[in-house]
Amino acid sequence: MTQSVGIKDVARAAGVSVGTVSNVINRPDTVATETRARVQSAIDRLGYVRSESARQLRAGRSRIMGLLVLDMGNPFFVDVARGAERAAREAGLGVMVCNSAQSASEEAEYLSLFAEQRVRGVLLTPADATGRNIETFRRHNIPFVLVDRVAEGTTECSVSVDDVAGGALAVRHLVDAGHRSIAYVSGPPGLNQVR
């Protein structure tokens, strides 16, 4: 069984202090060019990879955002995940994507996992209509935004599609294209988008 390479191993191989290795990794502009090259060479040669969990422990928060959706089989949520990943990457973050499968109990488990991982923030499409899971999660002081849900009567931030405007745009497009017989096929009335 091979043992992972630590920052002390890199410092020893490069003939520098642990602090210098840390500076090369986190603040390379503070280290002389020759020293920086020697440390980088040791990092490459030894295959050193920074321990993100140790870094999170010191910082008190991670570089991960949580995304909890109802159904990753739904193309809408695939697009939301792509957009979240793109924006997170631009901010130097990663995204942990989870699927509640529209289950309030699975949602509660994932929200607990996000709290344990001290994620930076959460994008959430709630499965629990009672709001209990959100109330429990709120105690962790992790910012969150509801996705594809309007939080009526609450102070939650939410982002959703204007389905009425979307329907009007679709019909206007058909009318402008000369169509006069237009049918509307509906889904289950329990869905906000259908209503």
Order of alpha helices (4+ residues) and beta strands (2+ residues): alpha-alpha-alpha-alpha-beta-alpha-beta-alpha-beta-alpha-beta-beta-alpha
